Amino acid sequence: MRLHKAVEITAPEAAALLEGNRGASGRAPAISLGGTWYDVRSLSVAELACFIDDLTRRGYCGSGAP
């Protein structure tokens, strides 16, 4: 997998980010893939798409709230 700027975070950290709605440009600040949460605020739209594609190729799927 390529190196991405997304940072793995805990579910409570993700909940705080989502509750505070601190995402840029109306995007979610955190995503969950395969049960692992990631802070994606620092990713551009293209980087986020590549990150999700890479995770999906590794066998993760799904997203949701903590």
PyMOL Python script that loads the backbone (N, CA, C, O; Angstrom):
from pymol import cmd

cmd.read_pdbstr("""\
ATOM      1  N   MET A   1       0.835  -1.175   0.000  1.00  0.00           N
ATOM      2  CA  MET A   1       0.000   0.000   0.000  1.00  0.00           C
ATOM      3  C   MET A   1       0.879   1.237   0.000  1.00  0.00           C
ATOM      4  O   MET A   1       1.926   1.274   0.646  1.00  0.00           O
ATOM      5  N   ARG A   2       0.444   2.236  -0.725  1.00  0.00           N
ATOM      6  CA  ARG A   2       1.178   3.498  -0.756  1.00  0.00           C
ATOM      7  C   ARG A   2       1.134   4.196   0.598  1.00  0.00           C
ATOM      8  O   ARG A   2       0.255   3.927   1.417  1.00  0.00           O
ATOM      9  N   LEU A   3       2.071   5.078   0.821  1.00  0.00           N
ATOM     10  CA  LEU A   3       2.094   5.874   2.042  1.00  0.00           C
ATOM     11  C   LEU A   3       1.052   6.977   1.919  1.00  0.00           C
ATOM     12  O   LEU A   3       1.047   7.723   0.939  1.00  0.00           O
ATOM     13  N   HIS A   4       0.193   7.082   2.884  1.00  0.00           N
ATOM     14  CA  HIS A   4      -0.843   8.111   2.895  1.00  0.00           C
ATOM     15  C   HIS A   4      -0.706   8.950   4.154  1.00  0.00           C
ATOM     16  O   HIS A   4      -0.118   8.519   5.146  1.00  0.00           O
ATOM     17  N   LYS A   5      -1.258  10.158   4.096  1.00  0.00           N
ATOM     18  CA  LYS A   5      -1.194  11.064   5.230  1.00  0.00           C
ATOM     19  C   LYS A   5      -2.298  10.807   6.247  1.00  0.00           C
ATOM     20  O   LYS A   5      -2.338  11.457   7.292  1.00  0.00           O
ATOM     21  N   ALA A   6      -3.191   9.871   5.957  1.00  0.00           N
ATOM     22  CA  ALA A   6      -4.266   9.556   6.895  1.00  0.00           C
ATOM     23  C   ALA A   6      -3.659   8.925   8.145  1.00  0.00           C
ATOM     24  O   ALA A   6      -2.743   8.106   8.067  1.00  0.00           O
ATOM     25  N   VAL A   7      -4.188   9.323   9.287  1.00  0.00           N
ATOM     26  CA  VAL A   7      -3.672   8.845  10.568  1.00  0.00           C
ATOM     27  C   VAL A   7      -4.716   7.936  11.199  1.00  0.00           C
ATOM     28  O   VAL A   7      -5.894   8.289  11.266  1.00  0.00           O
ATOM     29  N   GLU A   8      -4.287   6.763  11.662  1.00  0.00           N
ATOM     30  CA  GLU A   8      -5.197   5.866  12.361  1.00  0.00           C
ATOM     31  C   GLU A   8      -5.537   6.480  13.713  1.00  0.00           C
ATOM     32  O   GLU A   8      -4.654   6.934  14.441  1.00  0.00           O
ATOM     33  N   ILE A   9      -6.836   6.489  14.043  1.00  0.00           N
ATOM     34  CA  ILE A   9      -7.305   7.059  15.304  1.00  0.00           C
ATOM     35  C   ILE A   9      -8.264   6.078  15.970  1.00  0.00           C
ATOM     36  O   ILE A   9      -8.688   5.092  15.367  1.00  0.00           O
ATOM     37  N   THR A  10      -8.596   6.367  17.218  1.00  0.00           N
ATOM     38  CA  THR A  10      -9.528   5.521  17.959  1.00  0.00           C
ATOM     39  C   THR A  10     -10.970   5.931  17.638  1.00  0.00           C
ATOM     40  O   THR A  10     -11.211   7.015  17.105  1.00  0.00           O
ATOM     41  N   ALA A  11     -11.912   5.065  17.964  1.00  0.00           N
ATOM     42  CA  ALA A  11     -13.326   5.369  17.747  1.00  0.00           C
ATOM     43  C   ALA A  11     -13.765   6.611  18.531  1.00  0.00           C
ATOM     44  O   ALA A  11     -14.507   7.425  17.981  1.00  0.00           O
ATOM     45  N   PRO A  12     -13.341   6.798  19.797  1.00  0.00           N
ATOM     46  CA  PRO A  12     -13.727   8.023  20.509  1.00  0.00           C
ATOM     47  C   PRO A  12     -13.162   9.297  19.846  1.00  0.00           C
ATOM     48  O   PRO A  12     -13.829  10.331  19.812  1.00  0.00           O
ATOM     49  N   GLU A  13     -11.938   9.207  19.324  1.00  0.00           N
ATOM     50  CA  GLU A  13     -11.365  10.360  18.616  1.00  0.00           C
ATOM     51  C   GLU A  13     -12.179  10.655  17.359  1.00  0.00           C
ATOM     52  O   GLU A  13     -12.439  11.815  17.040  1.00  0.00           O
ATOM     53  N   ALA A  14     -12.576   9.609  16.652  1.00  0.00           N
ATOM     54  CA  ALA A  14     -13.387   9.783  15.443  1.00  0.00           C
ATOM     55  C   ALA A  14     -14.737  10.400  15.798  1.00  0.00           C
ATOM     56  O   ALA A  14     -15.222  11.289  15.099  1.00  0.00           O
ATOM     57  N   ALA A  15     -15.336   9.928  16.877  1.00  0.00           N
ATOM     58  CA  ALA A  15     -16.624  10.468  17.308  1.00  0.00           C
ATOM     59  C   ALA A  15     -16.518  11.958  17.615  1.00  0.00           C
ATOM     60  O   ALA A  15     -17.409  12.732  17.265  1.00  0.00           O
ATOM     61  N   ALA A  16     -15.440  12.356  18.263  1.00  0.00           N
ATOM     62  CA  ALA A  16     -15.238  13.778  18.582  1.00  0.00           C
ATOM     63  C   ALA A  16     -15.088  14.595  17.307  1.00  0.00           C
ATOM     64  O   ALA A  16     -15.647  15.687  17.204  1.00  0.00           O
ATOM     65  N   LEU A  17     -14.342  14.083  16.338  1.00  0.00           N
ATOM     66  CA  LEU A  17     -14.172  14.797  15.075  1.00  0.00           C
ATOM     67  C   LEU A  17     -15.505  14.907  14.333  1.00  0.00           C
ATOM     68  O   LEU A  17     -15.849  15.972  13.819  1.00  0.00           O
ATOM     69  N   LEU A  18     -16.245  13.812  14.280  1.00  0.00           N
ATOM     70  CA  LEU A  18     -17.523  13.811  13.575  1.00  0.00           C
ATOM     71  C   LEU A  18     -18.546  14.693  14.282  1.00  0.00           C
ATOM     72  O   LEU A  18     -19.325  15.388  13.630  1.00  0.00           O
ATOM     73  N   GLU A  19     -18.546  14.667  15.597  1.00  0.00           N
ATOM     74  CA  GLU A  19     -19.482  15.496  16.359  1.00  0.00           C
ATOM     75  C   GLU A  19     -19.185  16.972  16.159  1.00  0.00           C
ATOM     76  O   GLU A  19     -20.098  17.786  16.019  1.00  0.00           O
ATOM     77  N   GLY A  20     -17.900  17.311  16.146  1.00  0.00           N
ATOM     78  CA  GLY A  20     -17.501  18.697  15.947  1.00  0.00           C
ATOM     79  C   GLY A  20     -17.570  19.130  14.499  1.00  0.00           C
ATOM     80  O   GLY A  20     -17.421  20.314  14.197  1.00  0.00           O
ATOM     81  N   ASN A  21     -17.797  18.173  13.589  1.00  0.00           N
ATOM     82  CA  ASN A  21     -17.889  18.443  12.158  1.00  0.00           C
ATOM     83  C   ASN A  21     -16.751  19.329  11.687  1.00  0.00           C
ATOM     84  O   ASN A  21     -16.966  20.368  11.064  1.00  0.00           O
ATOM     85  N   ARG A  22     -15.531  18.898  11.998  1.00  0.00           N
ATOM     86  CA  ARG A  22     -14.344  19.684  11.672  1.00  0.00           C
ATOM     87  C   ARG A  22     -13.759  19.340  10.309  1.00  0.00           C
ATOM     88  O   ARG A  22     -12.594  19.644  10.052  1.00  0.00           O
ATOM     89  N   GLY A  23     -14.527  18.723   9.439  1.00  0.00           N
ATOM     90  CA  GLY A  23     -14.050  18.357   8.104  1.00  0.00           C
ATOM     91  C   GLY A  23     -13.941  19.570   7.210  1.00  0.00           C
ATOM     92  O   GLY A  23     -14.669  20.547   7.381  1.00  0.00           O
ATOM     93  N   ALA A  24     -13.039  19.507   6.264  1.00  0.00           N
ATOM     94  CA  ALA A  24     -12.864  20.601   5.305  1.00  0.00           C
ATOM     95  C   ALA A  24     -13.825  20.421   4.144  1.00  0.00           C
ATOM     96  O   ALA A  24     -14.073  19.300   3.701  1.00  0.00           O
ATOM     97  N   SER A  25     -14.358  21.518   3.657  1.00  0.00           N
ATOM     98  CA  SER A  25     -15.200  21.520   2.455  1.00  0.00           C
ATOM     99  C   SER A  25     -16.417  20.610   2.577  1.00  0.00           C
ATOM    100  O   SER A  25     -16.855  20.031   1.583  1.00  0.00           O
ATOM    101  N   GLY A  26     -16.964  20.478   3.771  1.00  0.00           N
ATOM    102  CA  GLY A  26     -18.142  19.654   3.958  1.00  0.00           C
ATOM    103  C   GLY A  26     -17.879  18.160   3.927  1.00  0.00           C
ATOM    104  O   GLY A  26     -18.822  17.370   3.962  1.00  0.00           O
ATOM    105  N   ARG A  27     -16.615  17.756   3.860  1.00  0.00           N
ATOM    106  CA  ARG A  27     -16.270  16.331   3.858  1.00  0.00           C
ATOM    107  C   ARG A  27     -16.164  15.827   5.284  1.00  0.00           C
ATOM    108  O   ARG A  27     -15.900  16.590   6.214  1.00  0.00           O
ATOM    109  N   ALA A  28     -16.374  14.530   5.440  1.00  0.00           N
ATOM    110  CA  ALA A  28     -16.223  13.919   6.760  1.00  0.00           C
ATOM    111  C   ALA A  28     -14.759  13.975   7.178  1.00  0.00           C
ATOM    112  O   ALA A  28     -13.877  13.714   6.360  1.00  0.00           O
ATOM    113  N   PRO A  29     -14.485  14.311   8.435  1.00  0.00           N
ATOM    114  CA  PRO A  29     -13.101  14.399   8.898  1.00  0.00           C
ATOM    115  C   PRO A  29     -12.488  13.040   9.224  1.00  0.00           C
ATOM    116  O   PRO A  29     -11.271  12.917   9.365  1.00  0.00           O
ATOM    117  N   ALA A  30     -13.351  12.009   9.344  1.00  0.00           N
ATOM    118  CA  ALA A  30     -12.860  10.672   9.684  1.00  0.00           C
ATOM    119  C   ALA A  30     -13.691   9.637   8.947  1.00  0.00           C
ATOM    120  O   ALA A  30     -14.879   9.834   8.692  1.00  0.00           O
ATOM    121  N   ILE A  31     -13.039   8.526   8.609  1.00  0.00           N
ATOM    122  CA  ILE A  31     -13.741   7.418   7.972  1.00  0.00           C
ATOM    123  C   ILE A  31     -13.359   6.130   8.682  1.00  0.00           C
ATOM    124  O   ILE A  31     -12.310   6.028   9.317  1.00  0.00           O
ATOM    125  N   SER A  32     -14.239   5.159   8.554  1.00  0.00           N
ATOM    126  CA  SER A  32     -13.984   3.840   9.120  1.00  0.00           C
ATOM    127  C   SER A  32     -13.980   2.833   7.995  1.00  0.00           C
ATOM    128  O   SER A  32     -14.935   2.738   7.224  1.00  0.00           O
ATOM    129  N   LEU A  33     -12.906   2.087   7.908  1.00  0.00           N
ATOM    130  CA  LEU A  33     -12.796   1.028   6.915  1.00  0.00           C
ATOM    131  C   LEU A  33     -12.258  -0.209   7.613  1.00  0.00           C
ATOM    132  O   LEU A  33     -11.203  -0.170   8.247  1.00  0.00           O
ATOM    133  N   GLY A  34     -12.986  -1.298   7.492  1.00  0.00           N
ATOM    134  CA  GLY A  34     -12.551  -2.528   8.129  1.00  0.00           C
ATOM    135  C   GLY A  34     -12.502  -2.452   9.639  1.00  0.00           C
ATOM    136  O   GLY A  34     -11.725  -3.168  10.272  1.00  0.00           O
ATOM    137  N   GLY A  35     -13.329  -1.586  10.231  1.00  0.00           N
ATOM    138  CA  GLY A  35     -13.349  -1.450  11.681  1.00  0.00           C
ATOM    139  C   GLY A  35     -12.263  -0.552  12.251  1.00  0.00           C
ATOM    140  O   GLY A  35     -12.195  -0.356  13.464  1.00  0.00           O
ATOM    141  N   THR A  36     -11.418  -0.006  11.395  1.00  0.00           N
ATOM    142  CA  THR A  36     -10.350   0.898  11.821  1.00  0.00           C
ATOM    143  C   THR A  36     -10.705   2.315  11.379  1.00  0.00           C
ATOM    144  O   THR A  36     -11.122   2.540  10.243  1.00  0.00           O
ATOM    145  N   TRP A  37     -10.533   3.254  12.288  1.00  0.00           N
ATOM    146  CA  TRP A  37     -10.846   4.653  12.000  1.00  0.00           C
ATOM    147  C   TRP A  37      -9.602   5.401  11.544  1.00  0.00           C
ATOM    148  O   TRP A  37      -8.496   5.142  12.017  1.00  0.00           O
ATOM    149  N   TYR A  38      -9.804   6.343  10.610  1.00  0.00           N
ATOM    150  CA  TYR A  38      -8.715   7.159  10.080  1.00  0.00           C
ATOM    151  C   TYR A  38      -9.129   8.627  10.062  1.00  0.00           C
ATOM    152  O   TYR A  38     -10.247   8.962   9.671  1.00  0.00           O
ATOM    153  N   ASP A  39      -8.217   9.495  10.487  1.00  0.00           N
ATOM    154  CA  ASP A  39      -8.387  10.941  10.376  1.00  0.00           C
ATOM    155  C   ASP A  39      -7.953  11.306   8.967  1.00  0.00           C
ATOM    156  O   ASP A  39      -6.781  11.163   8.622  1.00  0.00           O
ATOM    157  N   VAL A  40      -8.885  11.776   8.152  1.00  0.00           N
ATOM    158  CA  VAL A  40      -8.590  12.061   6.741  1.00  0.00           C
ATOM    159  C   VAL A  40      -8.655  13.559   6.424  1.00  0.00           C
ATOM    160  O   VAL A  40      -8.751  13.947   5.260  1.00  0.00           O
ATOM    161  N   ARG A  41      -8.601  14.388   7.454  1.00  0.00           N
ATOM    162  CA  ARG A  41      -8.697  15.836   7.233  1.00  0.00           C
ATOM    163  C   ARG A  41      -7.563  16.378   6.374  1.00  0.00           C
ATOM    164  O   ARG A  41      -7.757  17.353   5.648  1.00  0.00           O
ATOM    165  N   SER A  42      -6.391  15.772   6.442  1.00  0.00           N
ATOM    166  CA  SER A  42      -5.240  16.306   5.712  1.00  0.00           C
ATOM    167  C   SER A  42      -5.174  15.828   4.260  1.00  0.00           C
ATOM    168  O   SER A  42      -4.288  16.241   3.513  1.00  0.00           O
ATOM    169  N   LEU A  43      -6.104  14.963   3.860  1.00  0.00           N
ATOM    170  CA  LEU A  43      -6.066  14.428   2.502  1.00  0.00           C
ATOM    171  C   LEU A  43      -6.887  15.290   1.543  1.00  0.00           C
ATOM    172  O   LEU A  43      -7.958  15.789   1.890  1.00  0.00           O
ATOM    173  N   SER A  44      -6.366  15.449   0.346  1.00  0.00           N
ATOM    174  CA  SER A  44      -7.141  16.103  -0.710  1.00  0.00           C
ATOM    175  C   SER A  44      -8.190  15.113  -1.201  1.00  0.00           C
ATOM    176  O   SER A  44      -8.162  13.943  -0.818  1.00  0.00           O
ATOM    177  N   VAL A  45      -9.102  15.560  -2.032  1.00  0.00           N
ATOM    178  CA  VAL A  45     -10.128  14.672  -2.569  1.00  0.00           C
ATOM    179  C   VAL A  45      -9.486  13.511  -3.328  1.00  0.00           C
ATOM    180  O   VAL A  45      -9.896  12.362  -3.169  1.00  0.00           O
ATOM    181  N   ALA A  46      -8.488  13.808  -4.147  1.00  0.00           N
ATOM    182  CA  ALA A  46      -7.803  12.761  -4.924  1.00  0.00           C
ATOM    183  C   ALA A  46      -7.055  11.796  -4.003  1.00  0.00           C
ATOM    184  O   ALA A  46      -7.089  10.584  -4.217  1.00  0.00           O
ATOM    185  N   GLU A  47      -6.382  12.327  -2.981  1.00  0.00           N
ATOM    186  CA  GLU A  47      -5.656  11.470  -2.038  1.00  0.00           C
ATOM    187  C   GLU A  47      -6.619  10.567  -1.265  1.00  0.00           C
ATOM    188  O   GLU A  47      -6.325   9.396  -1.026  1.00  0.00           O
ATOM    189  N   LEU A  48      -7.762  11.116  -0.882  1.00  0.00           N
ATOM    190  CA  LEU A  48      -8.763  10.329  -0.167  1.00  0.00           C
ATOM    191  C   LEU A  48      -9.264   9.184  -1.039  1.00  0.00           C
ATOM    192  O   LEU A  48      -9.410   8.058  -0.566  1.00  0.00           O
ATOM    193  N   ALA A  49      -9.525   9.469  -2.304  1.00  0.00           N
ATOM    194  CA  ALA A  49      -9.977   8.422  -3.230  1.00  0.00           C
ATOM    195  C   ALA A  49      -8.923   7.324  -3.360  1.00  0.00           C
ATOM    196  O   ALA A  49      -9.260   6.140  -3.342  1.00  0.00           O
ATOM    197  N   CYS A  50      -7.673   7.697  -3.489  1.00  0.00           N
ATOM    198  CA  CYS A  50      -6.583   6.709  -3.590  1.00  0.00           C
ATOM    199  C   CYS A  50      -6.455   5.908  -2.304  1.00  0.00           C
ATOM    200  O   CYS A  50      -6.243   4.696  -2.343  1.00  0.00           O
ATOM    201  N   PHE A  51      -6.583   6.576  -1.166  1.00  0.00           N
ATOM    202  CA  PHE A  51      -6.487   5.909   0.130  1.00  0.00           C
ATOM    203  C   PHE A  51      -7.585   4.857   0.268  1.00  0.00           C
ATOM    204  O   PHE A  51      -7.314   3.722   0.662  1.00  0.00           O
ATOM    205  N   ILE A  52      -8.823   5.231  -0.056  1.00  0.00           N
ATOM    206  CA  ILE A  52      -9.937   4.297   0.038  1.00  0.00           C
ATOM    207  C   ILE A  52      -9.749   3.147  -0.950  1.00  0.00           C
ATOM    208  O   ILE A  52     -10.022   1.994  -0.617  1.00  0.00           O
ATOM    209  N   ASP A  53      -9.288   3.452  -2.156  1.00  0.00           N
ATOM    210  CA  ASP A  53      -9.012   2.393  -3.143  1.00  0.00           C
ATOM    211  C   ASP A  53      -7.976   1.413  -2.612  1.00  0.00           C
ATOM    212  O   ASP A  53      -8.145   0.200  -2.738  1.00  0.00           O
ATOM    213  N   ASP A  54      -6.902   1.933  -2.019  1.00  0.00           N
ATOM    214  CA  ASP A  54      -5.853   1.064  -1.476  1.00  0.00           C
ATOM    215  C   ASP A  54      -6.387   0.173  -0.356  1.00  0.00           C
ATOM    216  O   ASP A  54      -6.087  -1.020  -0.312  1.00  0.00           O
ATOM    217  N   LEU A  55      -7.182   0.757   0.554  1.00  0.00           N
ATOM    218  CA  LEU A  55      -7.755  -0.031   1.646  1.00  0.00           C
ATOM    219  C   LEU A  55      -8.706  -1.099   1.102  1.00  0.00           C
ATOM    220  O   LEU A  55      -8.716  -2.231   1.583  1.00  0.00           O
ATOM    221  N   THR A  56      -9.490  -0.737   0.115  1.00  0.00           N
ATOM    222  CA  THR A  56     -10.431  -1.682  -0.483  1.00  0.00           C
ATOM    223  C   THR A  56      -9.692  -2.845  -1.130  1.00  0.00           C
ATOM    224  O   THR A  56     -10.103  -3.998  -0.999  1.00  0.00           O
ATOM    225  N   ARG A  57      -8.610  -2.545  -1.821  1.00  0.00           N
ATOM    226  CA  ARG A  57      -7.811  -3.607  -2.441  1.00  0.00           C
ATOM    227  C   ARG A  57      -7.234  -4.553  -1.395  1.00  0.00           C
ATOM    228  O   ARG A  57      -7.026  -5.734  -1.673  1.00  0.00           O
ATOM    229  N   ARG A  58      -6.978  -4.048  -0.215  1.00  0.00           N
ATOM    230  CA  ARG A  58      -6.439  -4.902   0.863  1.00  0.00           C
ATOM    231  C   ARG A  58      -7.530  -5.725   1.532  1.00  0.00           C
ATOM    232  O   ARG A  58      -7.232  -6.548   2.398  1.00  0.00           O
ATOM    233  N   GLY A  59      -8.797  -5.519   1.148  1.00  0.00           N
ATOM    234  CA  GLY A  59      -9.867  -6.345   1.671  1.00  0.00           C
ATOM    235  C   GLY A  59     -10.779  -5.690   2.675  1.00  0.00           C
ATOM    236  O   GLY A  59     -11.653  -6.352   3.235  1.00  0.00           O
ATOM    237  N   TYR A  60     -10.600  -4.404   2.921  1.00  0.00           N
ATOM    238  CA  TYR A  60     -11.498  -3.706   3.828  1.00  0.00           C
ATOM    239  C   TYR A  60     -12.696  -3.191   3.062  1.00  0.00           C
ATOM    240  O   TYR A  60     -12.611  -2.928   1.862  1.00  0.00           O
ATOM    241  N   CYS A  61     -13.821  -3.045   3.761  1.00  0.00           N
ATOM    242  CA  CYS A  61     -14.987  -2.418   3.129  1.00  0.00           C
ATOM    243  C   CYS A  61     -15.882  -1.854   4.226  1.00  0.00           C
ATOM    244  O   CYS A  61     -15.805  -2.269   5.382  1.00  0.00           O
ATOM    245  N   GLY A  62     -16.729  -0.909   3.848  1.00  0.00           N
ATOM    246  CA  GLY A  62     -17.705  -0.344   4.762  1.00  0.00           C
ATOM    247  C   GLY A  62     -17.246   0.938   5.419  1.00  0.00           C
ATOM    248  O   GLY A  62     -16.054   1.241   5.447  1.00  0.00           O
ATOM    249  N   SER A  63     -18.193   1.688   5.947  1.00  0.00           N
ATOM    250  CA  SER A  63     -17.916   2.888   6.727  1.00  0.00           C
ATOM    251  C   SER A  63     -19.120   3.128   7.608  1.00  0.00           C
ATOM    252  O   SER A  63     -20.184   2.548   7.390  1.00  0.00           O
ATOM    253  N   GLY A  64     -18.958   3.969   8.591  1.00  0.00           N
ATOM    254  CA  GLY A  64     -20.061   4.267   9.478  1.00  0.00           C
ATOM    255  C   GLY A  64     -19.614   5.065  10.681  1.00  0.00           C
ATOM    256  O   GLY A  64     -18.453   5.460  10.782  1.00  0.00           O
ATOM    257  N   ALA A  65     -20.517   5.295  11.568  1.00  0.00           N
ATOM    258  CA  ALA A  65     -20.206   6.088  12.752  1.00  0.00           C
ATOM    259  C   ALA A  65     -19.673   5.185  13.862  1.00  0.00           C
ATOM    260  O   ALA A  65     -19.971   3.991  13.900  1.00  0.00           O
ATOM    261  N   PRO A  66     -18.885   5.763  14.758  1.00  0.00           N
ATOM    262  CA  PRO A  66     -18.349   4.966  15.868  1.00  0.00           C
ATOM    263  C   PRO A  66     -19.424   4.554  16.839  1.00  0.00           C
ATOM    264  O   PRO A  66     -19.137   3.879  17.828  1.00  0.00           O
TER     265      PRO A  66
END
""", "prot")
cmd.dss("prot")
cmd.show_as("cartoon", "prot")
cmd.util.cbc("prot")
cmd.orient("prot")
